[in-house]
Amino acid sequence: MRILSLICLLLHVATSAQNSVTGTFIPAENYSYALLYKATPEGAEYIDRGSLDRNGSFSIALNDTVSPGIYKIVYALPPAENNFDFIYNGKENIDFEFSTKDGVIFKDSNENKLWSSYLRSIAMVNQTISNYYAQEHIDEAAFNAIFKTLSDTQNAYEESAKDLLVSNFIVANRPYIPESFEDLSTYSMNVKENYLKHIDYDNYILQCSSFLKEHVLSYVFDMVSNASNDTYKNLVNDVVQSMEHSNLVIRTNLLAQLWQRFAEINKATLANYVTDQYLLDLATSLNMTYLKERILAYKNTSVGAKAPNFEVSLNDNKTTLHNLNAKDYYLLIFWSSSCGHCLGELPEVKKVVESIANIQVIAFALEDDDEGWSKEKINYPNFTHVLGLGKWENEVVKRYDISATPTYFILNSNKKIIGKPFDFKDLVEALDRLQKENTQKN
């Protein structure tokens, strides 16, 4: 009986010792699940899924196989945009509340609460610094008092974080603290020069988190307002220099993030600068085929580039896109007969281009077979049709970096890309501008 009691006691202790991740999403009706991943420098490893109850709450048990490190909660699609990191030290429970308005608030976990408290405290001191300079103070005593507070705050948190995982972040985030009075211009310059100084790109904990990405993006996009292309290039060069001795994979991943951001904000010249100066060589040396294909496709289909060539049948004769010479402009559309959005827009495109005499539509269809394409193309007898079998794996589709249909390109007579409309509305506006420009020329 004693042995049985002892076994029960041990089982109870083992069960009680098991940690967990619990959370509540607000408002509950906006969410349905929480996916737990362990973050790695290469990506993320799926751990478990928690279903939300009617109150928006979930719980995921963390057994002994869940090792300390950086973890992610994914709460909606797309995962890359709807997630947040947290620290798990293998010793404590994680409990949080999350809302779109307030973000994540940790209720349990000293590590995560300490990091959140640190960020709030540093933000408050930074606001005081901003207020000081905004009022154009030259009171050195007040200046020294503010930065003593900043120094004391940083040192206190570093001391509190000793031997904790969060120490990696607090030390890497150490702010610039001037030794004597500096005017705004000097202080701003020194903040910029010291911003990346304490970051160890080879720190595994930092590599697993979003910290490195956020700091690199912040340095390039937040340090200077109204930056010119040359300024952006210099900022990119600074980042590369700061990573000079770091792991090649980490360096490549961070530069890919910079490239992605420039592409997202339609700064093709700068995205291609990152490609030409750094990223292409890195992707090639590391045999990152997908990244290499993607950045080259973007470069080769940027506004100003000559559109990649492909075979076209015209009046039953085979030719190529580059050899077409009947029109002043060409509208290249990547579409699919299985794409409902395409089938809704193509009739509208047909109406628009019917009133434009000097343009030819090249409709490139992404298809698994020719059945649906054969039925649909007869509705557009004035389009030049191209069948792209293999759909997303078609080589032309890859060269144009097509990730959605419909996708539009406007080409001039030399097949130089002069426009990449985002959607149908954007297309109509772009074609309208072309007509007005032509009218003014004539």
Buried (B, 14 or more C-beta within 10 A) or exposed (E): EEEEEEEEEEEEEEEEEEBBBBBBBBEBEEBEEBBBBBBEBEEBEEBBEBEBEEEBBBBBEBEEEBEBBBBBBBBBEEEEEBBBBBBBBEEBBBBBBBBEEEEBBBBBBBBBBBBBEBBEBBEEBBEBBEEBBEEEBEEEEBBBEBBEBBBEBBEEBBEBBEEBBBBBBBBBBBBBEBEEBBEBEEBBEBBBEBBBEEBBBEBBBBBBBBBBBEBBBEBBBEBBEEBEEEEBBEBBEBBBEBBEEBBEBBBBBBBBBBBBBBBEEEBBEBBBBBBEBBBBEBBEEBEBEEBBBBBBBBBBBBBEBBBBEBEBEBEEEEBEBBEBEEBBBBBBBBBBBBBEBBBEBBEEBBEBBEEBEEBBBBBBBBBBEEEBBBEBBEEBEEBBBBBBEEBEEBEBBBBBBBEEBBBBBBBBEEBEBBBBBEEBEEBBEBBEEBBEEBEEEE
